[in-house]
Amino acid sequence: MVCILKYTGAAALAVAATAAASPTAHVVEARKAPMIPNGKKAGSAGGRAVHHWKDHIGWWYDWSPKPSGHDEVMGVSMLWGDGHHGGVDADRFHKFQNMHETPQYLLGPNEPDCPGQDSADLRVAQGVSLWNQYIAPKGRAGALLGSPSMCMQKDENWLAQFRDQRLDADWDFTAIHVYKNSMQGVQQDIDHYWNKYRKPIWVTEFACVRDSPTWEPCQDQGQINRFINDIVDLFEKNEHVMAYAYTDGGGLSQNWLPTNNDGSQLSESGRTYLNAIKKYN
C-alpha cells in the first residue's frame, strides 16, 4: 500500500483510484487508507438499507462521530456541528469530544452554509474555530479529512471563504452534496468543486431533486430509476469522484426511500441502486 498524502492532477487521482483496500481498525495508520474507501466508491448516507447493500458498498455514515449498528461495513466519522443546534447536535458534539481514537476518514461540518434543522448553520469564523480545534488534530494524527459539505452545491461561497482562512490542516478530499434531477446538473456540481479546489471528491449525499427555482423531490418512480442508474454510471466513470453515498431520507419523496417502513425489504429505488452498483462492485 502506497501512502498517499496529497493529490495533484489526473495521474495522482488514478493512483488513488486503484489503491488496494486496507482493513478497518479502531486505531489505524489512517494516512495509508485508500482514497476510495475499501476499494468501493458506492456507499450510504444513513443506515436504513446498509444491511441489504453490504456486499456492494465500501462505506456508510450516519452523520455522527461513531456510526453504529452496521459493523459489516466501514462507518465513516463526522463532526456535524459545534453543538449549538439542538439536542442531536449537542449529543454528537459531546461524543466527538470524547472520541480518543483516530478514524481512517473524518468528514467536516454538515452544511454550515445554511439554516434549518438538517444543516449546521455556522459562520465561517465558527467553522474555522471548530476545524482547527477538533478536526485538524485528527488530520495530524493520520485521518484523511473531508471538507465541510455545502448545501448550496455549486452556488456556494462559504467554502471558498473558509479555504482562505488560516487553517491548521488542509482537507484531503472535498465532500459535496448533489441534489439534482439531470446528469447535466450533476456534472456541473462536480466540475465546480474540482475546478475550484482541485481535490478528490466524495459525494456524501445525493438524491433526485429539482432544486431550482424551488425544492421539488422527484416523485415518479421511472424518473428515479433512470436517475439512479445514470448517476451511478457517472460517478463510477468520473476520475475525480472517489466515493458517493445514496441519501436515505431528509425531505425527499417516499419513492426515494430505499426500504419499506420497517427496513425489512428494499423498495424499488433501493433495488435499483443495488443493481446499479453491482455492476462495479
Phi, psi and chi 1 to 4 in degrees:
 res  aa     phi    psi   chi1   chi2   chi3   chi4
   1 MET       -  126.6  169.5   57.8   61.9      -
   2 VAL   -84.8  135.8  176.4      -      -      -
   3 CYS   -84.8  112.1 -178.6      -      -      -
   4 ILE  -104.4  117.1  -56.1  171.7      -      -
   5 LEU  -101.0  -42.4  -62.5 -179.0      -      -
   6 LYS  -133.8  158.7  -63.5  -67.6  179.1 -175.0
   7 TYR  -131.4  128.0  -59.5   84.9      -      -
   8 THR  -139.3  118.6   54.4      -      -      -
   9 GLY    84.9  169.8      -      -      -      -
  10 ALA   -65.6  -33.0      -      -      -      -
  11 ALA   -64.0  -43.5      -      -      -      -
  12 ALA   -65.8  -36.6      -      -      -      -
  13 LEU   -64.5  -37.0  -75.8  167.3      -      -
  14 ALA   -64.7  -38.0      -      -      -      -
  15 VAL   -61.9  -45.3  171.6      -      -      -
  16 ALA   -61.8  -39.3      -      -      -      -
  17 ALA   -69.1  -24.7      -      -      -      -
  18 THR  -102.6    4.0   55.2      -      -      -
  19 ALA   -63.7  142.1      -      -      -      -
  20 ALA   -76.0  148.7      -      -      -      -
  21 ALA   -71.5  146.3      -      -      -      -
  22 SER  -114.1  151.9   60.2      -      -      -
  23 PRO   -66.9  149.6   23.1  -32.9      -      -
  24 THR   -76.5  142.6  -56.4      -      -      -
  25 ALA  -146.4  159.8      -      -      -      -
  26 HIS   -71.5  -38.3  -68.6  -64.5      -      -
  27 VAL  -124.0  121.5  179.2      -      -      -
  28 VAL  -133.2  161.3  -65.0      -      -      -
  29 GLU   -83.4   82.1  -67.7 -177.6   83.4      -
  30 ALA   -65.5  -28.3      -      -      -      -
  31 ARG   -66.0  -11.9  -72.5  -79.2  167.5 -178.4
  32 LYS   -91.1    0.7  -65.9 -175.7  179.1  179.2
  33 ALA   -70.1  145.4      -      -      -      -
  34 PRO   -73.4  150.2   28.5  -34.7      -      -
  35 MET   -67.4  -28.9 -171.5   57.0   72.4      -
  36 ILE   -90.7  113.1  -62.9  177.7      -      -
  37 PRO   -65.4  120.2   20.8  -30.6      -      -
  38 ASN    56.7   24.7  -70.5  -48.6      -      -
  39 GLY    75.4    8.6      -      -      -      -
  40 LYS  -129.1  120.4  -61.7  174.1 -177.7  176.3
  41 LYS   -66.6  -38.2  -69.3 -173.7 -179.5 -175.6
  42 ALA   -65.5  142.5      -      -      -      -
  43 GLY  -154.1 -169.1      -      -      -      -
  44 SER  -138.5  129.8  178.8      -      -      -
  45 ALA   -94.7   99.7      -      -      -      -
  46 GLY   106.7  154.9      -      -      -      -
  47 GLY  -101.3    4.5      -      -      -      -
  48 ARG   -53.4  -40.2 -171.5 -172.0  -64.0  -99.7
  49 ALA  -118.4    9.2      -      -      -      -
  50 VAL   -57.4  -43.0  167.2      -      -      -
  51 HIS   -68.9  -20.2   66.0  -74.9      -      -
  52 HIS   -82.2  -29.1  -62.7  -71.4      -      -
  53 TRP  -101.2    0.6  -63.6  -23.2      -      -
  54 LYS   -55.6  -31.9   60.9 -177.1  175.0   60.9
  55 ASP   -79.7   -6.7  -66.2  -29.4      -      -
  56 HIS  -129.4    6.4  -57.5  -77.9      -      -
  57 ILE  -119.8  151.4   59.4  175.7      -      -
  58 GLY  -100.6   -9.6      -      -      -      -
  59 TRP  -166.9  163.8   66.5  -69.2      -      -
  60 TRP  -157.3  167.0   79.3  -72.6      -      -
  61 TYR  -154.1  163.0   77.1  111.4      -      -
  62 ASP  -130.6   26.4   61.6    3.4      -      -
  63 TRP    69.1   16.4  -61.0  -84.8      -      -
  64 SER  -117.0  166.9   75.2      -      -      -
  65 PRO   -65.7  -31.8  -22.3   34.4      -      -
  66 LYS  -135.5   89.0  -65.6 -177.6  179.7 -179.4
  67 PRO   -56.9  138.6  -24.5   35.3      -      -
  68 SER  -135.6  155.7   60.0      -      -      -
  69 GLY   104.3   -8.4      -      -      -      -
  70 HIS  -143.5   69.4  -62.7  -73.1      -      -
  71 ASP   -68.7  -12.8  -67.6  -19.3      -      -
  72 GLU   -72.9  -13.8   67.1  -87.9   25.7      -
  73 VAL  -130.0  142.1  178.3      -      -      -
  74 MET   -63.6  126.5 -178.5 -170.7   69.4      -
  75 GLY   -90.5  138.8      -      -      -      -
  76 VAL  -104.2  133.0  168.5      -      -      -
  77 SER   -79.9  153.0  -61.8      -      -      -
  78 MET  -145.1  143.7  172.1 -178.0 -108.8      -
  79 LEU  -103.3   99.0  178.9   53.7      -      -
  80 TRP   -67.3  -45.0 -169.6   90.6      -      -
  81 GLY  -160.1 -164.8      -      -      -      -
  82 ASP  -103.1   11.6   67.8   -4.8      -      -
  83 GLY    92.0   -1.8      -      -      -      -
  84 HIS   -89.6   -6.0   83.7  -80.3      -      -
  85 HIS  -104.9   45.1 -155.9   49.2      -      -
  86 GLY   100.3  178.6      -      -      -      -
  87 GLY   -65.0  -40.3      -      -      -      -
  88 VAL   -65.6  -45.5  174.0      -      -      -
  89 ASP   -60.2  -44.2 -177.7   21.7      -      -
  90 ALA   -62.2  -40.3      -      -      -      -
  91 ASP   -66.5  -43.3 -178.1   62.6      -      -
  92 ARG   -62.1  -42.7  -71.9  168.1  173.4  161.5
  93 PHE   -64.0  -41.7 -174.5   58.1      -      -
  94 HIS   -62.7  -42.1  177.2   72.1      -      -
  95 LYS   -65.3  -37.1  -72.1  178.7  178.3  176.5
  96 PHE   -65.8  -41.5 -170.1   91.9      -      -
  97 GLN   -60.1  -26.6  -70.8  176.2  -53.7      -
  98 ASN  -102.1   12.3  -72.3  -78.6      -      -
  99 MET   -90.4  108.2 -175.9  175.9   73.8      -
 100 HIS   -94.3  -19.6  -58.3  -63.5      -      -
 101 GLU   -80.5  164.4   64.5  -92.9   30.7      -
 102 THR  -101.4  116.3  -59.8      -      -      -
 103 PRO   -75.4  161.7   29.6  -34.6      -      -
 104 GLN   -64.6  -43.9  -75.8 -176.4  -63.8      -
 105 TYR  -129.8  145.5  -50.4   92.2      -      -
 106 LEU  -139.8  121.3  175.7   57.9      -      -
 107 LEU   -90.3  139.4  -59.2  174.6      -      -
 108 GLY   -79.5 -176.0      -      -      -      -
 109 PRO   -53.6  147.8  -28.6   37.0      -      -
 110 ASN   -92.0  112.8 -175.3   75.1      -      -
 111 GLU    50.1   56.0  -61.3 -175.5  -10.5      -
 112 PRO   -67.7  -11.9   27.3  -35.9      -      -
 113 ASP   -87.7    3.9   56.2  -32.2      -      -
 114 CYS  -136.4  150.7  -77.0      -      -      -
 115 PRO   -81.9 -179.3   30.7  -34.7      -      -
 116 GLY   109.1  161.2      -      -      -      -
 117 GLN   -68.8  -22.8   64.2  178.0    6.9      -
 118 ASP   -98.1    6.4  -65.2  -36.2      -      -
 119 SER  -127.0  146.0  -58.6      -      -      -
 120 ALA   -72.7  -26.9      -      -      -      -
 121 ASP    55.2   71.3 -172.2   17.0      -      -
 122 LEU  -122.7  141.5  -60.1  169.1      -      -
 123 ARG   -70.3  157.4  -63.8 -169.9  -58.7  -85.5
 124 VAL   -56.7  -42.6  171.1      -      -      -
 125 ALA   -62.5  -37.9      -      -      -      -
 126 GLN   -65.3  -40.8  -69.2  174.8  -56.5      -
 127 GLY   -63.3  -40.8      -      -      -      -
 128 VAL   -63.6  -44.9  170.7      -      -      -
 129 SER   -61.1  -44.5  176.9      -      -      -
 130 LEU   -63.0  -43.4 -166.7   67.0      -      -
 131 TRP   -62.7  -50.1 -178.0  -85.8      -      -
 132 ASN   -68.3  -35.0  -73.9  -15.8      -      -
 133 GLN   -80.2  -36.7 -175.7  171.7   -3.1      -
 134 TYR  -117.2  -35.4  -65.5  103.8      -      -
 135 ILE   -90.7  -46.3  -63.8  176.2      -      -
 136 ALA   -55.7  -41.0      -      -      -      -
 137 PRO   -60.7  -34.7  -27.3   37.5      -      -
 138 LYS   -67.1  -34.4  -63.1  -66.7 -172.8 -175.2
 139 GLY   -66.8  -41.4      -      -      -      -
 140 ARG   -65.9  -27.9  -69.6 -166.5  -65.0  -88.7
 141 ALA   -80.9  -10.5      -      -      -      -
 142 GLY   130.7  -11.2      -      -      -      -
 143 ALA   -69.0  142.4      -      -      -      -
 144 LEU   -81.1  126.4  -67.2 -177.9      -      -
 145 LEU  -100.8  132.6  -57.3 -179.5      -      -
 146 GLY   -99.6  140.7      -      -      -      -
 147 SER   -64.0  164.4   72.4      -      -      -
 148 PRO   -55.3  145.5  -24.1   34.5      -      -
 149 SER  -104.3  134.6   50.8      -      -      -
 150 MET   -96.1  138.5  -58.0  -66.1  102.3      -
 151 CYS   -80.3  -21.5   82.2      -      -      -
 152 MET   -82.2    0.1  -65.6  -59.5  -68.9      -
 153 GLN    53.7 -131.2  -57.2  178.1   84.1      -
 154 LYS   -70.3  -11.5   68.4  179.3  178.2   60.0
 155 ASP   -91.9   12.7  -62.7  -40.5      -      -
 156 GLU   -69.6  154.6   60.4   84.3   15.6      -
 157 ASN  -137.3   -8.7   57.7   34.1      -      -
 158 TRP   -61.2  -47.5 -167.0  101.7      -      -
 159 LEU   -66.1  -35.6 -170.0   61.5      -      -
 160 ALA   -62.7  -42.4      -      -      -      -
 161 GLN   -65.8  -41.2  -63.5  176.1   54.1      -
 162 PHE   -59.6  -44.3  177.4   81.0      -      -
 163 ARG   -60.9  -31.7  177.2 -169.2   58.9  179.7
 164 ASP   -82.9   -0.9  -67.9  -21.3      -      -
 165 GLN   -86.3  175.1  -54.5  -54.0  -54.0      -
 166 ARG   -84.3   96.9 -178.6  171.2  -66.5  179.2
 167 LEU   -96.5  137.1  -58.0  178.1      -      -
 168 ASP   -74.7  -17.1  -70.2  -10.0      -      -
 169 ALA  -154.0  137.9      -      -      -      -
 170 ASP   -77.3  161.0 -161.5   -0.6      -      -
 171 TRP   -84.5  154.8   65.5   84.1      -      -
 172 ASP   -92.6  -31.7  -62.3  -75.1      -      -
 173 PHE  -141.8  150.4   58.3   91.0      -      -
 174 THR   -91.4  120.9  -54.8      -      -      -
 175 ALA   -90.0  127.4      -      -      -      -
 176 ILE  -131.7  157.6   76.4  171.7      -      -
 177 HIS  -110.7  137.1  -69.1  175.1      -      -
 178 VAL  -125.9  106.9  173.9      -      -      -
 179 TYR  -121.6   94.8  -71.2   99.7      -      -
 180 LYS  -141.4  171.1  -67.7  -67.6 -172.1  -70.3
 181 ASN  -125.2   11.1   63.7   -7.0      -      -
 182 SER  -142.8  152.6   72.0      -      -      -
 183 MET   -70.3  -26.1  -67.3  -52.3  102.8      -
 184 GLN   -61.7  -45.5  179.2 -178.6    4.0      -
 185 GLY   -64.7  -40.6      -      -      -      -
 186 VAL   -60.5  -47.4  173.2      -      -      -
 187 GLN   -64.3  -35.1 -170.9   63.6   56.4      -
 188 GLN   -63.3  -39.6  -72.9  173.4  -11.0      -
 189 ASP   -63.3  -47.9  -79.1  -12.9      -      -
 190 ILE   -59.6  -46.6  -66.9  170.5      -      -
 191 ASP   -61.4  -39.2  -70.5  -14.1      -      -
 192 HIS   -58.2  -50.5  165.3   79.4      -      -
 193 TYR   -72.3  -35.3  -74.5   98.0      -      -
 194 TRP   -69.6  -47.3  170.1 -108.0      -      -
 195 ASN   -65.9  -31.9  -68.0  -25.8      -      -
 196 LYS   -84.9  -38.2 -165.9  161.0 -169.9  174.2
 197 TYR  -115.6  -17.1  -59.0  107.5      -      -
 198 ARG    53.8   43.8  -66.5  -76.2  168.1  171.2
 199 LYS  -130.2  154.3  -69.5 -177.9 -179.0  -67.1
 200 PRO   -52.6  150.3  -23.9   33.3      -      -
 201 ILE  -115.1  133.0  -69.6  169.6      -      -
 202 TRP  -111.1  121.8  -80.6   33.4      -      -
 203 VAL   -87.6   97.0 -178.4      -      -      -
 204 THR   -84.6   -9.3   53.0      -      -      -
 205 GLU  -149.0  135.1  -64.5 -177.1   14.8      -
 206 PHE  -145.7  149.8   77.8   84.7      -      -
 207 ALA  -163.2  163.9      -      -      -      -
 208 CYS   -85.4  110.1 -175.3      -      -      -
 209 VAL  -147.4  135.7  174.9      -      -      -
 210 ARG   -84.6  108.0 -179.1 -174.9  177.7 -171.5
 211 ASP   -97.6    1.5   68.3  -33.6      -      -
 212 SER  -150.6  137.4  179.5      -      -      -
 213 PRO   -80.5  -14.7   29.7  -35.5      -      -
 214 THR  -128.0  164.0   59.0      -      -      -
 215 TRP   -80.4  112.5  178.7  -86.5      -      -
 216 GLU  -133.3   96.9  -63.1  179.6   19.8      -
 217 PRO   -60.2  142.0  -23.2   34.4      -      -
 218 CYS   -63.5  134.8  -59.3      -      -      -
 219 GLN  -108.9  -35.6  -55.6  -76.7  -14.7      -
 220 ASP   -71.0  125.3 -179.6   74.9      -      -
 221 GLN   -64.2  -37.5 -170.8   64.6   59.8      -
 222 GLY   -62.7  -42.8      -      -      -      -
 223 GLN   -63.0  -42.7  179.5 -171.4   19.0      -
 224 ILE   -62.1  -44.3  -71.0  172.3      -      -
 225 ASN   -60.7  -44.9  -68.1  -11.1      -      -
 226 ARG   -63.0  -42.5  -70.1 -170.5  -63.4  -86.9
 227 PHE   -60.2  -47.3  177.3   85.6      -      -
 228 ILE   -60.2  -48.8  -68.6  170.4      -      -
 229 ASN   -61.7  -42.7  -78.1  -55.5      -      -
 230 ASP   -69.3  -40.8  -70.6  -13.8      -      -
 231 ILE   -73.4  -34.3 -158.9  169.4      -      -
 232 VAL   -62.8  -45.3  166.9      -      -      -
 233 ASP   -59.6  -42.9  -73.5  -16.5      -      -
 234 LEU   -63.0  -47.8 -171.9  156.8      -      -
 235 PHE   -63.4  -42.8  -71.8  154.5      -      -
 236 GLU   -66.0  -33.1  -71.1  -73.0  -13.8      -
 237 LYS   -90.8  -12.1  -65.5  172.6 -177.2  177.0
 238 ASN   -82.4  125.4 -170.0  -73.1      -      -
 239 GLU   -71.1  -17.3   66.2  175.6  -22.1      -
 240 HIS   -92.1  -19.6  -54.1  -50.0      -      -
 241 VAL   -88.2  118.2  174.8      -      -      -
 242 MET  -100.9  -18.5  -59.9  -71.1  114.7      -
 243 ALA  -161.5  153.5      -      -      -      -
 244 TYR  -151.9  151.5   57.8   89.5      -      -
 245 ALA  -137.9  125.4      -      -      -      -
 246 TYR   -69.9  123.6 -172.9  113.1      -      -
 247 THR   -81.4  130.2  -51.9      -      -      -
 248 ASP  -103.3   18.4   74.3    3.5      -      -
 249 GLY   173.7 -163.2      -      -      -      -
 250 GLY    82.8   72.2      -      -      -      -
 251 GLY    77.0   20.1      -      -      -      -
 252 LEU  -107.3  169.9  -56.8  171.3      -      -
 253 SER   -73.8  157.8   72.0      -      -      -
 254 GLN   -59.4  -36.2 -174.1   67.1   30.7      -
 255 ASN   -69.3  -21.0  -77.1  -15.2      -      -
 256 TRP   -76.7  -29.0  177.4  -98.4      -      -
 257 LEU   -56.0  136.8  -60.2 -178.1      -      -
 258 PRO   -81.4   -9.5   28.9  -35.4      -      -
 259 THR  -136.0  171.1   68.8      -      -      -
 260 ASN   -72.4  180.0   59.6    0.4      -      -
 261 ASN   -61.1  -36.8  -71.6  -23.9      -      -
 262 ASP   -93.8    1.9   66.7    5.1      -      -
 263 GLY    78.1    5.6      -      -      -      -
 264 SER   -77.4  -22.5   61.7      -      -      -
 265 GLN  -137.7  148.1  -65.8 -178.9  -16.7      -
 266 LEU   -71.9  143.3  -72.7  174.1      -      -
 267 SER   -77.4  178.9   65.5      -      -      -
 268 GLU   -62.4  -38.3 -176.3  170.1  -16.7      -
 269 SER   -65.6  -42.2  -64.5      -      -      -
 270 GLY   -62.1  -39.8      -      -      -      -
 271 ARG   -68.2  -36.9  -67.7 -167.2  -60.1  -87.2
 272 THR   -63.9  -43.5  -60.3      -      -      -
 273 TYR   -62.7  -43.6 -175.1   58.6      -      -
 274 LEU   -59.8  -46.2  176.7   60.2      -      -
 275 ASN   -66.9  -33.8  -70.9  -28.9      -      -
 276 ALA   -68.4  -43.0      -      -      -      -
 277 ILE   -78.7  -22.1   63.6  177.9      -      -
 278 LYS   -57.9  -30.1  -85.7 -176.5  176.6  179.4
 279 LYS   -64.5  -21.4  -65.2 -172.9  -62.0 -177.6
 280 TYR  -112.9  -24.1  -60.3   96.7      -      -
 281 ASN  -129.1      -  -57.9  -50.3      -      -
